[in-house]
Amino acid sequence: MTTFVDRVELHVAAGSGGHGCASVHREKFKPLGGPDGGNGGRGGDVILVVDQDVTTLLDYHHSPHRKATNGKPGEGDNRSGKDGQDLILPVPDGTVVLDKQGNVLADLVGQGTSFVAAQGGRGGLGNAALASARRKAPGFALLGVPGDVRDVVLELKTVADVALVGYPSAGKSSLISVLSAAKPKIADYPFTTLVPNLGVVTAGSTVYTIADVPGLIPGASQGKGLGLEFLRHVERCSVLVHVLDTATLESDRDPVSDLDVIEAELKEYGAGLENRPRIVVLNKIDVPDGKDLAEMVRPDLEERGYRVFEVSAVAHTGLKELSYALADLVATARAAKPKEEATRVVIRPAAVDEAGFTVVREEVEGEPLFRVRGEKPERWVRQTDFNNDEAVGYLADRLSRLGVEDRLMKAGARAGDGVAIGPEENAVVFDWEPTMMAGAEMLGRRGEDHRFEAPRPAAQRRRDKQAERDEAQEEFDGFDPF
């Protein structure tokens, strides 16, 4: 049964915004008290947050579909809908978020680091929020915007200071088990380690983490064995330790050739691994032949510039010197890292002449189609209730003020040409009529209602009442039933 997963494809959907409410306030002796429709609530976000207690992506392997809650619709009496609840997804430290094309969206390192994987849709405005001096009684409200729907790939890259690399059965698991409190599976057959193991080592005043990476073989950087699957766990390590088997039973292998093969794979994989400090560990010197072989190859390795340590994980020989040497390298690497600056928010205002949308002419079955793309026009279309003529007119007003009509005319659009707002798979298409669009302002003062005009002065109301009574009396006096 799978217990460790370090790569998953996650399907996330943020909550949609609640619809705004179109309502008119009514009470005794005041049946038309003005618009009082509340706004819809915001949809919940889907947020990835680093949690030190999480060490695997296993939960998302079993349940890859995650969705936040929707915002509630607005109600009358100026009651706004409740916001949707954000969905917090805990991920291990060192999780990289990528899109389907492999582009890195976020690199989550450090407790509490977060990334909004899908943003909730904004709630629609109620007719109370849409009221203005020109639009005193809107008979419509805006719809809530759907939340983002995304497919992301999560990759876990182990956050450790030291990585143990080497052939299968070289003794990496045994070494990490005696250097730290980690208890990896240990056996005398290849590929015993199927997942990276982490251990914490204390050497003097330095505390560092050490990772046991599953065994590499020739061709690992191209996907052979388990190498390509787990080489990513070496990327963040500051120090690499070559664990070489001096007691191998394979006649065509020796510590020097093993080192050359692993170095070639690390160089082929890239990611800056060729520049990391190295230490060579000649393991299994408790075996007589192993001790002899270690003494034979040590001069050759030191001539190449490596620091060499002869150890025995079984007999606990040479471990103290190795742990302190690793601590010195880790301390040096930490000191060389630049200090992290406080998070800064960079504001890049749009250019003053940037309209915020584009108009592109396309050909569909020999007929011209003008596609409008932009955050505002597409959002406005999603917010419009096309069953409400007043809401459609409001959309026309907004598009006209934004300059969409002018841009269409400059692009060569003529009356009757098709216009699509939005992406090809989810666009609103209509036949363009310039007079309709230009007339949006002429039809303006939408939502006005003479019943909501300013009240008349008391004297004027009395005069009007008396005039009505006089007119009624004249009609009565002139009434002749025969």
QUINOR-V628280 format. One record per backbone hydrogen bond with DSSP energy under -0.5 kcal/mol. NH is the residue of the N-H (numbers start at 1). CO is the residue of the C=O. Records with the same first field share a line. If there is no record, write none. Layout:
BEGIN
NH: CO + CO
END
This chain:
BEGIN
8: 154
10: 8 + 152
11: 64
12: 10 + 150
13: 66
14: 148
15: 44
17: 145
18: 41
20: 142
21: 38
23: 21
25: 34
27: 30
30: 27
33: 25
35: 136
36: 23
37: 23
38: 75
40: 124
41: 72
43: 121
44: 69
46: 118
47: 45 + 87
48: 115
49: 47 + 89
50: 113
51: 91
54: 51
55: 53
57: 5
60: 57
61: 57 + 58
62: 58
63: 59
66: 11 + 64
68: 13
69: 85
71: 16
72: 82
74: 19
75: 79
78: 36
79: 75 + 76
80: 78
81: 39
84: 42
87: 45
88: 86
89: 47 + 87
90: 88
91: 49
93: 54
94: 108
95: 92 + 108
96: 155
97: 106
98: 96 + 153
99: 103
102: 99
105: 97
106: 97
108: 95 + 106
109: 107
112: 50
113: 110
115: 48
117: 46 + 115
118: 46
121: 15
124: 18
127: 21
128: 37
129: 37 + 126
130: 126
131: 127
132: 135
137: 447
142: 125
143: 383
145: 122
148: 119
150: 12
152: 10 + 150
153: 98
154: 8
155: 96 + 153
156: 6
157: 94 + 155
158: 156
160: 158
161: 209
162: 209
163: 239
164: 211
165: 163 + 241
170: 167
175: 171
176: 172
177: 173
178: 174
179: 175
180: 176
192: 189
194: 192
197: 212
199: 210
201: 208
203: 201 + 206
206: 203
208: 201
210: 199
211: 162
212: 197
213: 164 + 211
216: 166
220: 217
222: 219
223: 220
224: 219
226: 215
227: 224
228: 220
230: 226 + 227
231: 227
233: 230
234: 231
235: 231 + 232
237: 234
238: 161
239: 161
240: 277
241: 163
242: 240 + 279
243: 165 + 241
244: 242 + 281
246: 244 + 283
251: 249
253: 250
258: 254
259: 255
260: 256
261: 257
262: 258
263: 259
264: 260
265: 261
266: 262
267: 263
268: 264
269: 265
270: 266
273: 270
275: 272
276: 273
277: 238
279: 240
280: 307
281: 242
282: 280 + 309
283: 244 + 281
285: 311
287: 284
291: 287
292: 288
293: 289
294: 290
295: 291
296: 292
297: 293
298: 294
299: 295
301: 297
302: 298
303: 299
304: 300
305: 302
306: 301
307: 278
308: 306
309: 280
311: 282 + 309
312: 317
316: 312
317: 312
322: 318
323: 319
324: 320
325: 321
326: 322
327: 323
328: 324
329: 325
330: 326
331: 327
332: 328
333: 329
334: 330
335: 331
336: 332
337: 333 + 334
346: 344
347: 345
348: 346
349: 347
354: 351
355: 353
358: 373
360: 371
362: 369
364: 367
365: 363
367: 364
369: 362
370: 418
371: 360 + 369
372: 370 + 420
373: 358 + 371
375: 356
378: 374
379: 375
380: 376
381: 377
382: 378
383: 379
384: 381
386: 384
388: 385
389: 387
392: 388
393: 389
394: 390
395: 391
396: 392
397: 393
398: 394
399: 395
400: 396
401: 397
402: 398
403: 399 + 400
404: 399
407: 403
408: 404
409: 405
410: 406
411: 407
412: 409
413: 408
416: 432
417: 414
418: 368
419: 430
420: 370
421: 428
422: 372 + 420
426: 423
427: 424
428: 421
429: 427
430: 419
432: 417
436: 433
437: 433
438: 434
439: 435
440: 437
441: 438
442: 438
443: 439
444: 441
448: 445
452: 449
453: 450
461: 457
462: 458
463: 459
464: 460
465: 461
466: 462
467: 463
468: 464
469: 465
470: 466
471: 467
472: 468
473: 469
474: 470
475: 471
476: 472
477: 473
478: 474
479: 476
END
